[in-house]
């Protein structure tokens, strides 16, 4: 019963559609009908601007962290129970991706997953963000950076034999790649959206 309550609370926290609400209230825009249709950071930046996108990013990370912390509302989580952060945190990730408040639509699970990981391991956050940055640097594509970050954390967990993290990160990597399936198709077609950062953008701009 404790698990069900914690998971349900994490889901409801993750379901708060910050990008959607901010777009509707302050910009009179519906992110679900703009760009990729995502309520996450990248689509928010493209349609509502960088400051608003960064705010949404911070809020989405926060709800992932708060969702994961629902594992400890019944008492301290010991090191041998660290897997609870992931299993409860998955509720927040699912809530963000399939929000009950906006017809089970949402974002692509990246920022909220980062929030869950923040509760568990700062070093792994550094690994994920480093490869995210490297992916964007080499391709100027946030989608590539996002997938690279998840893959890197999965491999790092395997190499360090952090099995709870490995199995969850592996499952989330598959899930995130699935959520980016339209991006992957656009990458194949050469039509994927790019950002004003990274070697392709800088060198292309000079031509």
C-alpha positions as CSV (number, residue, x, y, z in Angstrom):
1,X,0.0,0.0,0.0
2,X,2.9,2.4,0.8
3,X,4.4,1.8,-2.6
4,X,1.1,2.4,-4.4
5,X,0.5,5.7,-2.5
6,X,4.1,6.9,-3.1
7,X,4.0,5.9,-6.8
8,X,0.6,7.6,-7.2
9,X,1.8,10.8,-5.6
10,X,4.9,10.8,-7.8
11,X,2.7,10.3,-10.9
12,X,0.5,13.3,-9.9
13,X,3.5,15.5,-9.3
14,X,5.1,14.5,-12.6
15,X,1.8,15.1,-14.3
16,X,1.9,18.8,-13.6
17,X,2.3,20.2,-17.2
18,X,4.3,23.3,-16.4
19,X,5.2,24.0,-20.1
20,X,1.6,23.7,-21.1
21,X,0.3,25.9,-18.2
22,X,2.9,28.6,-18.7
23,X,2.2,28.7,-22.4
24,X,-1.5,28.9,-22.0
25,X,-1.6,31.4,-19.1
26,X,1.2,33.8,-20.1
27,X,1.5,33.5,-23.9
28,X,-2.0,32.3,-24.9
29,X,-0.2,29.5,-26.8
30,X,-0.9,25.7,-26.7
31,X,2.4,23.8,-26.9
32,X,0.5,20.7,-27.8
33,X,-0.4,22.3,-31.1
34,X,3.0,23.9,-31.8
35,X,6.2,22.4,-33.1
36,X,6.8,18.9,-31.9
37,X,3.7,19.0,-29.7
38,X,5.9,18.4,-26.6
39,X,5.5,20.4,-23.4
40,X,9.2,19.9,-22.6
41,X,12.2,22.2,-22.7
42,X,13.2,22.2,-26.4
43,X,9.7,22.8,-27.7
44,X,9.1,25.5,-25.1
45,X,12.3,27.3,-26.1
46,X,11.4,27.2,-29.8
47,X,7.9,28.6,-29.2
48,X,8.1,30.6,-26.0
49,X,11.7,31.7,-25.8
50,X,14.9,30.7,-24.0
51,X,14.1,32.1,-20.5
52,X,10.8,30.4,-20.4
53,X,12.3,27.2,-21.7
54,X,14.9,27.2,-19.0
55,X,12.3,27.8,-16.4
56,X,10.2,24.9,-17.6
57,X,13.4,22.8,-17.6
58,X,14.1,23.6,-14.0
59,X,10.5,22.9,-13.0
60,X,10.5,19.6,-14.8
61,X,13.7,18.5,-13.2
62,X,12.3,19.6,-9.8
63,X,9.2,17.5,-10.2
64,X,11.3,14.5,-11.1
65,X,13.4,15.0,-7.9
66,X,10.3,15.6,-5.7
67,X,8.6,12.5,-7.3
68,X,11.6,10.3,-6.5
69,X,11.6,11.6,-2.9
70,X,8.1,10.2,-2.4
71,X,10.0,7.0,-1.7
72,X,11.1,8.5,1.6
73,X,7.8,9.8,2.9
74,X,7.3,6.7,5.0
75,X,10.8,6.8,6.5
76,X,14.5,7.0,5.5
77,X,15.6,5.0,2.4
78,X,18.7,3.0,3.2
79,X,21.5,2.3,0.7
80,X,20.2,-1.2,0.1
81,X,16.8,0.3,-0.8
82,X,18.1,2.9,-3.2
83,X,16.1,1.2,-6.0
84,X,13.0,2.6,-4.4
85,X,14.0,6.1,-5.7
86,X,13.9,4.7,-9.3
87,X,10.7,2.7,-9.0
88,X,8.8,5.5,-7.3
89,X,10.5,8.1,-9.6
90,X,9.2,6.2,-12.6
91,X,5.8,7.5,-11.5
92,X,6.9,11.1,-12.0
93,X,8.5,10.2,-15.4
94,X,5.3,8.6,-16.6
95,X,3.3,11.5,-15.3
96,X,5.4,13.9,-17.2
97,X,5.2,11.9,-20.4
98,X,1.5,10.9,-20.1
99,X,-0.1,13.7,-18.0
100,X,-3.6,13.0,-16.8
101,X,-4.4,16.7,-17.0
102,X,-3.8,17.1,-20.7
103,X,-5.2,13.9,-22.2
104,X,-2.2,11.7,-21.4
105,X,0.2,13.8,-23.5
106,X,3.4,15.4,-22.3
107,X,7.1,15.6,-22.7
108,X,9.8,13.2,-23.7
109,X,11.0,12.2,-20.1
110,X,14.5,13.8,-20.3
111,X,14.4,16.6,-17.7
112,X,12.2,14.6,-15.3
113,X,14.5,11.6,-15.5
114,X,17.4,14.0,-14.7
115,X,15.5,15.0,-11.6
116,X,15.1,11.4,-10.5
117,X,18.8,10.8,-11.1
118,X,19.7,13.8,-9.1
119,X,18.2,12.2,-6.0
120,X,20.3,9.1,-6.6
121,X,23.7,10.0,-7.9
122,X,25.3,13.3,-8.7
123,X,28.3,11.7,-10.5
124,X,25.9,9.9,-12.8
125,X,24.2,13.3,-13.5
126,X,27.6,14.7,-14.5
127,X,28.1,11.7,-16.9
128,X,24.7,12.2,-18.4
129,X,25.0,15.9,-18.8
130,X,28.5,15.6,-20.2
131,X,27.5,13.3,-23.0
132,X,24.3,15.3,-23.6
133,X,26.6,18.4,-24.2
134,X,28.9,16.4,-26.4
135,X,26.1,15.1,-28.5
136,X,24.7,18.6,-29.0
137,X,28.2,19.9,-29.7
138,X,28.8,17.4,-32.4
139,X,25.4,17.5,-34.1
140,X,23.6,20.7,-33.0
141,X,20.7,18.5,-32.2
142,X,19.1,18.3,-28.7
143,X,17.5,15.0,-29.6
144,X,20.9,13.4,-30.2
145,X,22.3,14.9,-27.0
146,X,19.3,13.6,-25.0
147,X,19.6,10.0,-26.3
148,X,23.4,10.1,-25.9
149,X,23.1,11.1,-22.2
150,X,20.8,8.2,-21.4
151,X,23.0,5.7,-23.3
152,X,26.1,7.0,-21.4
153,X,24.5,6.7,-18.0
154,X,23.4,3.1,-18.9
155,X,26.9,2.2,-19.9
156,X,28.4,3.9,-16.9
157,X,26.1,2.0,-14.6
158,X,27.1,-1.3,-16.3
159,X,30.8,-0.5,-15.9
160,X,30.4,0.4,-12.3
161,X,28.1,-2.6,-11.7
162,X,25.4,-0.4,-10.3
163,X,22.7,-2.9,-11.2
164,X,19.6,-1.1,-9.9
165,X,20.6,2.0,-12.0
166,X,21.6,-0.1,-15.0
167,X,18.3,-1.9,-15.3
168,X,16.3,1.3,-14.9
169,X,18.6,3.3,-17.1
170,X,18.4,0.6,-19.8
171,X,14.6,0.6,-19.7
172,X,14.5,4.4,-19.8
173,X,17.0,4.6,-22.7
174,X,14.7,2.3,-24.7
175,X,11.7,4.4,-23.7
176,X,13.4,7.7,-24.5
177,X,14.6,6.5,-27.9
178,X,11.0,5.4,-28.6
179,X,9.7,8.9,-27.6
180,X,12.3,10.3,-30.0
181,X,11.2,8.1,-32.9
182,X,10.0,11.0,-35.0
183,X,13.2,12.8,-34.3
184,X,15.2,9.8,-35.5
185,X,13.1,9.7,-38.7
186,X,13.8,13.4,-39.3
187,X,17.5,12.8,-38.6
188,X,17.5,10.1,-41.3
189,X,15.7,12.5,-43.7
190,X,18.1,15.4,-42.9
191,X,15.2,17.5,-41.6
192,X,15.8,17.4,-37.8
193,X,15.6,20.7,-36.0
194,X,18.9,22.1,-34.8
195,X,20.0,24.7,-32.2
196,X,22.3,27.7,-32.5
197,X,25.1,25.8,-30.8
198,X,27.6,23.1,-31.9
199,X,30.0,22.5,-34.7
200,X,27.4,22.0,-37.5
201,X,25.8,25.3,-36.6
202,X,29.0,27.3,-36.3
203,X,30.7,25.9,-39.4
204,X,27.5,26.1,-41.4
205,X,27.0,29.7,-40.4
206,X,30.5,30.6,-41.8
207,X,29.7,29.2,-45.2
